Amino acid sequence: MTSPHRFLLSAPRRAVAVLAAVGAAAVLVTGCGSDSDADKKSEASSGTSEGGTRTVKDATGKAVQVPSHPQRVVTLTQEDLDAVLALGIKPVGITNGQGLAKPPAYLEDKVKDVKVVGNLLQPVIDKVVAAKPDLILAGDMQDEQMLKQLREITPATLVTMAPNDDWKLSFRGIGNALNATDKANKVISDYETKAKKAGEGLGDNKGAEVSIVRWNPDGPSWMEKKQFASGVALDMGLKRPKSQDKDGNAHTPALSLEKINEIDGDWLFLSTLTSDGEKALKDVQEKPAYKDLNAVKKKHAVTVNGSVWSTRGGPLASQVVIDDIVKALHG
């Protein structure tokens, strides 16, 4: 899947699994406790079979046997990649980033010698086979034919994201699948501490209203409050403009210039995902309607990386968003 809209609730392949997936990822997170006793807790809560495997439920509610301690992990989305790297695991196969023909730039240094097995959610089967995975993290894959082929490579193939999951829930599910629940919980705790501290250190901009917008070829869309970057901003104690105070993890349809006021705020964070979107943003920046925005007049309009800000996110991406906000608002 190469669509830049894949994190939206409105995307067709997400709608297919909404009813089956609601709450299922929560079931995937099947226990805490130290990593040293993870097998015992897993046996009590999710069932452990002989041969060094554990049974977990993926984000669709499917029971899957996974290795007790996976050694060769393949990730099919940048969110899965972000998660395993945050847990200290280096995968043996990855896919290119969202809208990219290479790994995500913010993770590139960490995966220089890792084989690329295809594009986002479009793995090349022969390359996956060559990676010899014992666990495949398939993101929000809903192509049943592709999932069938992947499960022939290894039955330990997990859909890790459901339509309504936020990144923390998906990450904890991945942590459980990797038998690293304690580590996952610590990563989330450390993130929340950092986000709160960063927000409290913003001086006069503490609690500011931030508008988070992706510019598409046909106009701007603002992000709902539960979308990844929006959630990070809220965890920092920032607010959204009243016109954008809407729950959900999607974004609005592209707005016309007549409705451009909806993207205004104390600060305006702008991202793009395609060259066409980038061109459209540059073109509109010369128009009076854009120049009349309060954030623009105050020079509070900031361009950020869409491959981080416009995705479903992960722990390492959250650090990028925090740093971007601090750099802009604190200077």
C-alpha positions as a Markdown table, in Angstrom:
| # | Residue | x | y | z |
|---|---|---|---|---|
| 1 | Met | 0.0 | 0.0 | 0.0 |
| 2 | Thr | 1.6 | 3.3 | -1.1 |
| 3 | Ser | -1.3 | 5.7 | -0.4 |
| 4 | Pro | -0.2 | 8.6 | 1.9 |
| 5 | His | -3.7 | 8.4 | 3.5 |
| 6 | Arg | -3.2 | 4.9 | 5.0 |
| 7 | Phe | -3.5 | 6.1 | 8.6 |
| 8 | Leu | -7.0 | 7.5 | 8.1 |
| 9 | Leu | -10.2 | 5.9 | 9.3 |
| 10 | Ser | -11.7 | 6.8 | 6.0 |
| 11 | Ala | -9.3 | 4.7 | 4.0 |
| 12 | Pro | -11.1 | 1.7 | 2.3 |
| 13 | Arg | -8.8 | -1.0 | 3.5 |
| 14 | Arg | -9.1 | 0.2 | 7.1 |
| 15 | Ala | -12.9 | 0.2 | 7.0 |
| 16 | Val | -12.9 | -3.5 | 6.1 |
| 17 | Ala | -11.6 | -4.5 | 9.6 |
| 18 | Val | -13.1 | -1.8 | 11.9 |
| 19 | Leu | -15.7 | -4.0 | 13.6 |
| 20 | Ala | -13.3 | -7.0 | 14.0 |
| 21 | Ala | -10.5 | -4.8 | 15.2 |
| 22 | Val | -12.0 | -2.5 | 17.8 |
| 23 | Gly | -10.3 | -3.3 | 21.1 |
| 24 | Ala | -8.5 | -6.3 | 19.6 |
| 25 | Ala | -5.1 | -4.7 | 20.0 |
| 26 | Ala | -5.8 | -4.3 | 23.6 |
| 27 | Val | -6.0 | -8.0 | 23.9 |
| 28 | Leu | -2.6 | -8.3 | 22.3 |
| 29 | Val | -1.1 | -6.5 | 25.3 |
| 30 | Thr | -1.4 | -9.6 | 27.5 |
| 31 | Gly | 0.6 | -8.9 | 30.6 |
| 32 | Cys | 3.4 | -7.0 | 32.3 |
| 33 | Gly | 6.2 | -8.1 | 34.6 |
| 34 | Ser | 9.9 | -8.4 | 34.2 |
| 35 | Asp | 11.3 | -9.8 | 30.9 |
| 36 | Ser | 12.9 | -12.6 | 32.9 |
| 37 | Asp | 9.5 | -14.0 | 34.0 |
| 38 | Ala | 7.7 | -13.0 | 30.8 |
| 39 | Asp | 7.3 | -16.6 | 29.7 |
| 40 | Lys | 5.5 | -17.6 | 32.9 |
| 41 | Lys | 3.2 | -14.6 | 32.8 |
| 42 | Ser | 2.5 | -15.3 | 29.1 |
| 43 | Glu | 1.6 | -18.9 | 29.9 |
| 44 | Ala | -0.9 | -17.8 | 32.5 |
| 45 | Ser | -2.5 | -15.1 | 30.4 |
| 46 | Ser | -2.1 | -16.0 | 26.8 |
| 47 | Gly | -1.1 | -19.6 | 26.7 |
| 48 | Thr | 2.4 | -21.0 | 25.9 |
| 49 | Ser | 2.9 | -24.1 | 23.8 |
| 50 | Glu | 6.0 | -26.3 | 23.7 |
| 51 | Gly | 8.9 | -25.6 | 21.4 |
| 52 | Gly | 9.7 | -22.1 | 22.6 |
| 53 | Thr | 6.6 | -20.3 | 21.4 |
| 54 | Arg | 3.9 | -18.1 | 22.9 |
| 55 | Thr | 0.4 | -17.4 | 21.7 |
| 56 | Val | -0.7 | -13.8 | 21.4 |
| 57 | Lys | -3.6 | -12.1 | 19.6 |
| 58 | Asp | -2.9 | -9.6 | 16.9 |
| 59 | Ala | -4.7 | -6.4 | 16.2 |
| 60 | Thr | -7.5 | -8.2 | 14.4 |
| 61 | Gly | -8.1 | -10.6 | 17.3 |
| 62 | Lys | -6.4 | -13.5 | 15.5 |
| 63 | Ala | -4.5 | -15.9 | 17.8 |
| 64 | Val | -0.9 | -16.3 | 16.5 |
| 65 | Gln | 1.9 | -18.4 | 17.8 |
| 66 | Val | 5.2 | -16.4 | 17.9 |
| 67 | Pro | 8.7 | -17.4 | 19.0 |
| 68 | Ser | 9.3 | -16.8 | 22.7 |
| 69 | His | 12.3 | -14.8 | 21.8 |
| 70 | Pro | 12.2 | -13.7 | 18.1 |
| 71 | Gln | 15.6 | -13.5 | 16.4 |
| 72 | Arg | 14.8 | -12.5 | 12.8 |
| 73 | Val | 12.1 | -9.9 | 12.6 |
| 74 | Val | 10.9 | -8.3 | 9.4 |
| 75 | Thr | 8.8 | -5.1 | 9.5 |
| 76 | Leu | 6.5 | -4.0 | 6.8 |
| 77 | Thr | 5.7 | -0.4 | 7.9 |
| 78 | Gln | 7.8 | 2.4 | 9.3 |
| 79 | Glu | 5.7 | 2.3 | 12.5 |
| 80 | Asp | 6.7 | -1.4 | 13.1 |
| 81 | Leu | 10.3 | -0.5 | 12.3 |
| 82 | Asp | 10.2 | 2.5 | 14.7 |
| 83 | Ala | 8.8 | 0.2 | 17.4 |
| 84 | Val | 11.3 | -2.6 | 17.2 |
| 85 | Leu | 14.2 | -0.1 | 17.1 |
| 86 | Ala | 12.8 | 1.6 | 20.1 |
| 87 | Leu | 12.9 | -1.8 | 21.9 |
| 88 | Gly | 16.5 | -2.3 | 21.0 |
| 89 | Ile | 15.9 | -4.9 | 18.3 |
| 90 | Lys | 17.5 | -4.6 | 14.8 |
| 91 | Pro | 15.3 | -6.2 | 12.1 |
| 92 | Val | 16.6 | -8.4 | 9.3 |
| 93 | Gly | 14.3 | -6.9 | 6.7 |
| 94 | Ile | 12.4 | -3.6 | 6.3 |
| 95 | Thr | 10.2 | -1.7 | 3.8 |
| 96 | Asn | 10.7 | 1.8 | 2.5 |
| 97 | Gly | 9.1 | 4.7 | 4.3 |
| 98 | Gln | 5.7 | 6.2 | 3.6 |
| 99 | Gly | 5.8 | 7.9 | 0.2 |
| 100 | Leu | 9.5 | 7.2 | -0.1 |
| 101 | Ala | 11.7 | 5.0 | -2.2 |
| 102 | Lys | 14.1 | 4.5 | 0.8 |
| 103 | Pro | 13.8 | 3.9 | 4.5 |
| 104 | Pro | 12.4 | 6.8 | 6.6 |
| 105 | Ala | 15.1 | 9.5 | 6.9 |
| 106 | Tyr | 14.7 | 9.8 | 10.7 |
| 107 | Leu | 15.6 | 6.1 | 11.1 |
| 108 | Glu | 18.0 | 5.7 | 8.2 |
| 109 | Asp | 21.2 | 5.8 | 10.2 |
| 110 | Lys | 19.9 | 2.9 | 12.3 |
| 111 | Val | 19.2 | 0.6 | 9.4 |
| 112 | Lys | 22.0 | 1.3 | 7.0 |
| 113 | Asp | 22.9 | -2.4 | 6.7 |
| 114 | Val | 19.4 | -3.9 | 6.8 |
| 115 | Lys | 17.9 | -5.4 | 3.7 |
| 116 | Val | 14.9 | -3.6 | 2.1 |
| 117 | Val | 12.3 | -6.2 | 1.2 |
| 118 | Gly | 9.9 | -3.9 | -0.7 |
| 119 | Asn | 7.8 | -0.7 | -0.3 |
| 120 | Leu | 5.4 | 0.1 | 2.5 |
| 121 | Leu | 3.0 | -2.8 | 2.9 |
| 122 | Gln | 4.1 | -4.1 | -0.5 |
| 123 | Pro | 6.8 | -6.6 | 0.3 |
| 124 | Val | 8.5 | -8.6 | -2.5 |
| 125 | Ile | 7.9 | -12.2 | -1.4 |
| 126 | Asp | 11.2 | -13.6 | -2.6 |
| 127 | Lys | 13.1 | -10.9 | -0.6 |
| 128 | Val | 11.1 | -11.7 | 2.5 |
| 129 | Val | 11.9 | -15.4 | 2.1 |
| 130 | Ala | 15.6 | -14.6 | 1.7 |
| 131 | Ala | 15.4 | -12.7 | 5.0 |
| 132 | Lys | 14.4 | -16.0 | 6.8 |
| 133 | Pro | 12.1 | -14.2 | 9.3 |
| 134 | Asp | 10.8 | -16.0 | 12.4 |
| 135 | Leu | 8.4 | -13.0 | 13.0 |
| 136 | Ile | 6.8 | -10.7 | 10.5 |
| 137 | Leu | 5.2 | -7.5 | 11.8 |
| 138 | Ala | 2.6 | -6.6 | 9.1 |
| 139 | Gly | 1.4 | -3.2 | 10.3 |
| 140 | Asp | -2.2 | -2.5 | 9.2 |
| 141 | Met | -2.0 | -5.0 | 6.3 |
| 142 | Gln | -5.5 | -5.9 | 5.1 |
| 143 | Asp | -4.6 | -7.7 | 1.8 |
| 144 | Glu | -5.7 | -11.2 | 2.8 |
| 145 | Gln | -3.9 | -12.7 | -0.2 |
| 146 | Met | -0.6 | -11.1 | 0.8 |
| 147 | Leu | -1.1 | -12.1 | 4.4 |
| 148 | Lys | -1.6 | -15.7 | 3.3 |
| 149 | Gln | 1.7 | -15.7 | 1.4 |
| 150 | Leu | 3.5 | -14.1 | 4.4 |
| 151 | Arg | 2.1 | -16.8 | 6.7 |
| 152 | Glu | 3.4 | -19.5 | 4.4 |
| 153 | Ile | 6.9 | -18.0 | 5.1 |
| 154 | Thr | 6.2 | -17.9 | 8.8 |
| 155 | Pro | 2.9 | -18.5 | 10.6 |
| 156 | Ala | 4.2 | -15.8 | 13.1 |
| 157 | Thr | 2.9 | -13.0 | 11.0 |
| 158 | Leu | 1.0 | -10.3 | 12.9 |
| 159 | Val | -1.2 | -7.4 | 11.9 |
| 160 | Thr | 0.0 | -4.9 | 14.5 |
| 161 | Met | -2.4 | -1.9 | 14.0 |
| 162 | Ala | -6.2 | -1.6 | 14.1 |
| 163 | Pro | -8.1 | 1.4 | 12.7 |
| 164 | Asn | -8.9 | 3.0 | 16.1 |
| 165 | Asp | -5.5 | 2.2 | 17.8 |
| 166 | Asp | -3.3 | 5.1 | 18.8 |
| 167 | Trp | 0.5 | 4.6 | 18.5 |
| 168 | Lys | 0.9 | 3.7 | 22.2 |
| 169 | Leu | -1.5 | 0.9 | 22.0 |
| 170 | Ser | 0.0 | -0.6 | 18.9 |
| 171 | Phe | 3.5 | -0.2 | 20.3 |
| 172 | Arg | 2.6 | -2.0 | 23.5 |
| 173 | Gly | 1.1 | -4.8 | 21.4 |
| 174 | Ile | 4.4 | -5.1 | 19.4 |
| 175 | Gly | 6.2 | -5.1 | 22.7 |
| 176 | Asn | 4.2 | -8.1 | 23.9 |
| 177 | Ala | 4.7 | -10.0 | 20.6 |
| 178 | Leu | 8.4 | -9.5 | 21.1 |
| 179 | Asn | 8.2 | -10.6 | 24.7 |
| 180 | Ala | 9.3 | -7.2 | 25.8 |
| 181 | Thr | 6.3 | -5.8 | 27.6 |
| 182 | Asp | 8.3 | -4.2 | 30.4 |
| 183 | Lys | 10.6 | -2.4 | 27.9 |
| 184 | Ala | 7.6 | -1.1 | 26.0 |
| 185 | Asn | 6.0 | 0.2 | 29.1 |
| 186 | Lys | 9.2 | 2.0 | 30.1 |
| 187 | Val | 9.6 | 3.5 | 26.7 |
| 188 | Ile | 6.1 | 4.9 | 26.9 |
| 189 | Ser | 6.7 | 6.2 | 30.5 |
| 190 | Asp | 9.9 | 7.9 | 29.4 |
| 191 | Tyr | 8.2 | 9.5 | 26.4 |
| 192 | Glu | 5.3 | 10.8 | 28.6 |
| 193 | Thr | 7.8 | 12.3 | 31.1 |
| 194 | Lys | 9.8 | 13.9 | 28.3 |
| 195 | Ala | 6.7 | 15.3 | 26.6 |
| 196 | Lys | 5.4 | 16.8 | 29.8 |
| 197 | Lys | 8.7 | 18.4 | 30.7 |
| 198 | Ala | 9.2 | 19.8 | 27.2 |
| 199 | Gly | 5.8 | 21.3 | 27.3 |
| 200 | Glu | 6.4 | 22.9 | 30.7 |
| 201 | Gly | 9.6 | 24.5 | 29.4 |
| 202 | Leu | 8.0 | 26.4 | 26.5 |
| 203 | Gly | 7.9 | 29.7 | 28.4 |
| 204 | Asp | 5.3 | 32.1 | 27.0 |
| 205 | Asn | 4.2 | 29.5 | 24.5 |
| 206 | Lys | 3.2 | 27.0 | 27.2 |
| 207 | Gly | -0.3 | 25.8 | 26.5 |
| 208 | Ala | -0.3 | 27.5 | 23.1 |
| 209 | Glu | -2.8 | 26.5 | 20.4 |
| 210 | Val | -1.1 | 24.6 | 17.6 |
| 211 | Ser | -2.6 | 23.9 | 14.2 |
| 212 | Ile | -1.3 | 20.7 | 12.6 |
| 213 | Val | -1.8 | 20.6 | 8.9 |
| 214 | Arg | -0.9 | 18.4 | 5.9 |
| 215 | Trp | -0.9 | 20.2 | 2.6 |
| 216 | Asn | -2.2 | 18.0 | -0.2 |
| 217 | Pro | -2.1 | 18.8 | -3.9 |
| 218 | Asp | -5.8 | 20.0 | -3.7 |
| 219 | Gly | -5.4 | 22.0 | -0.4 |
| 220 | Pro | -4.8 | 21.8 | 3.3 |
| 221 | Ser | -6.2 | 19.2 | 5.8 |
| 222 | Trp | -6.0 | 19.7 | 9.5 |
| 223 | Met | -5.4 | 16.7 | 11.8 |
| 224 | Glu | -7.9 | 15.5 | 14.4 |
| 225 | Lys | -6.8 | 15.4 | 18.1 |
| 226 | Lys | -6.0 | 11.6 | 18.2 |
| 227 | Gln | -3.8 | 11.7 | 15.1 |
| 228 | Phe | -0.2 | 10.9 | 16.1 |
| 229 | Ala | 1.4 | 14.4 | 16.0 |
| 230 | Ser | -1.7 | 15.9 | 17.5 |
| 231 | Gly | -1.5 | 13.5 | 20.4 |
| 232 | Val | 2.1 | 14.4 | 21.0 |
| 233 | Ala | 1.2 | 18.1 | 21.1 |
| 234 | Leu | -1.5 | 17.4 | 23.6 |
| 235 | Asp | 0.8 | 15.3 | 25.8 |
| 236 | Met | 3.0 | 18.4 | 25.9 |
| 237 | Gly | 0.1 | 20.4 | 27.3 |
| 238 | Leu | -0.5 | 22.3 | 24.1 |
| 239 | Lys | -4.0 | 22.9 | 22.8 |
| 240 | Arg | -5.7 | 22.8 | 19.4 |
| 241 | Pro | -7.6 | 25.8 | 17.9 |
| 242 | Lys | -11.3 | 25.7 | 18.6 |
| 243 | Ser | -12.0 | 24.9 | 14.9 |
| 244 | Gln | -9.8 | 21.8 | 15.2 |
| 245 | Asp | -11.0 | 20.6 | 18.6 |
| 246 | Lys | -12.3 | 17.3 | 17.3 |
| 247 | Asp | -11.6 | 13.7 | 18.4 |
| 248 | Gly | -10.5 | 11.2 | 15.9 |
| 249 | Asn | -7.3 | 10.0 | 14.3 |
| 250 | Ala | -8.1 | 11.1 | 10.8 |
| 251 | His | -8.0 | 14.5 | 9.1 |
| 252 | Thr | -10.4 | 16.8 | 7.3 |
| 253 | Pro | -11.1 | 16.7 | 3.6 |
| 254 | Ala | -8.9 | 19.2 | 1.7 |
| 255 | Leu | -10.1 | 22.7 | 2.4 |
| 256 | Ser | -10.6 | 25.5 | -0.1 |
| 257 | Leu | -9.0 | 28.9 | 0.2 |
| 258 | Glu | -12.4 | 30.2 | 1.4 |
| 259 | Lys | -12.1 | 28.0 | 4.5 |
| 260 | Ile | -8.3 | 28.5 | 5.1 |
| 261 | Asn | -9.1 | 30.2 | 8.4 |
| 262 | Glu | -9.7 | 26.8 | 9.8 |
| 263 | Ile | -6.0 | 26.0 | 9.8 |
| 264 | Asp | -5.0 | 29.1 | 11.8 |
| 265 | Gly | -3.7 | 29.0 | 15.3 |
| 266 | Asp | -1.0 | 30.5 | 17.6 |
| 267 | Trp | 1.4 | 28.3 | 15.7 |
| 268 | Leu | 1.0 | 26.5 | 12.4 |
| 269 | Phe | 2.9 | 23.3 | 11.6 |
| 270 | Leu | 2.8 | 22.4 | 7.9 |
| 271 | Ser | 3.8 | 19.1 | 6.3 |
| 272 | Thr | 3.6 | 17.5 | 2.9 |
| 273 | Leu | 4.0 | 13.9 | 1.7 |
| 274 | Thr | 4.3 | 14.3 | -2.0 |
| 275 | Ser | 6.1 | 16.6 | -4.5 |
| 276 | Asp | 2.7 | 17.7 | -5.7 |
| 277 | Gly | 1.7 | 18.6 | -2.2 |
| 278 | Glu | 5.0 | 20.5 | -1.7 |
| 279 | Lys | 4.4 | 22.5 | -4.9 |
| 280 | Ala | 0.8 | 23.3 | -3.9 |
| 281 | Leu | 2.1 | 24.6 | -0.5 |
| 282 | Lys | 4.7 | 26.8 | -2.2 |
| 283 | Asp | 2.1 | 28.2 | -4.6 |
| 284 | Val | -0.4 | 29.1 | -1.9 |
| 285 | Gln | 2.2 | 30.8 | 0.2 |
| 286 | Glu | 2.2 | 33.6 | -2.3 |
| 287 | Lys | -1.6 | 34.2 | -2.0 |
| 288 | Pro | -3.2 | 36.9 | 0.2 |
| 289 | Ala | -5.5 | 34.3 | 1.9 |
| 290 | Tyr | -2.4 | 32.5 | 3.3 |
| 291 | Lys | -0.5 | 35.6 | 4.1 |
| 292 | Asp | -3.5 | 36.9 | 6.1 |
| 293 | Leu | -3.3 | 34.0 | 8.6 |
| 294 | Asn | -2.4 | 35.2 | 12.1 |
| 295 | Ala | 0.3 | 32.5 | 12.4 |
| 296 | Val | 1.8 | 33.5 | 9.2 |
| 297 | Lys | 1.8 | 37.2 | 10.1 |
| 298 | Lys | 3.6 | 36.4 | 13.4 |
| 299 | Lys | 6.1 | 34.2 | 11.5 |
| 300 | His | 4.8 | 31.2 | 13.5 |
| 301 | Ala | 4.3 | 29.0 | 10.4 |
| 302 | Val | 6.8 | 26.1 | 10.6 |
| 303 | Thr | 7.4 | 23.4 | 7.9 |
| 304 | Val | 8.0 | 19.9 | 9.2 |
| 305 | Asn | 8.7 | 16.4 | 7.8 |
| 306 | Gly | 5.4 | 14.8 | 6.6 |
| 307 | Ser | 6.9 | 11.3 | 6.8 |
| 308 | Val | 7.0 | 11.8 | 10.5 |
| 309 | Trp | 4.2 | 14.2 | 11.3 |
| 310 | Ser | 1.6 | 12.7 | 8.9 |
| 311 | Thr | 2.0 | 9.0 | 9.9 |
| 312 | Arg | 0.6 | 6.8 | 12.6 |
| 313 | Gly | 3.8 | 7.3 | 14.5 |
| 314 | Gly | 6.0 | 5.5 | 17.1 |
| 315 | Pro | 8.3 | 6.2 | 20.0 |
| 316 | Leu | 11.2 | 7.4 | 17.9 |
| 317 | Ala | 9.0 | 9.6 | 15.7 |
| 318 | Ser | 7.5 | 11.1 | 18.8 |
| 319 | Gln | 10.9 | 12.3 | 19.8 |
| 320 | Val | 11.2 | 14.1 | 16.4 |
| 321 | Val | 7.8 | 15.8 | 16.9 |
| 322 | Ile | 8.7 | 16.9 | 20.4 |
| 323 | Asp | 12.1 | 18.3 | 19.2 |
| 324 | Asp | 10.4 | 20.1 | 16.3 |
| 325 | Ile | 7.9 | 21.8 | 18.6 |
| 326 | Val | 10.5 | 22.8 | 21.2 |
| 327 | Lys | 12.7 | 24.2 | 18.5 |
| 328 | Ala | 9.9 | 26.3 | 17.1 |
| 329 | Leu | 8.2 | 27.5 | 20.2 |
| 330 | His | 11.2 | 27.8 | 22.5 |
| 331 | Gly | 13.7 | 28.8 | 20.0 |
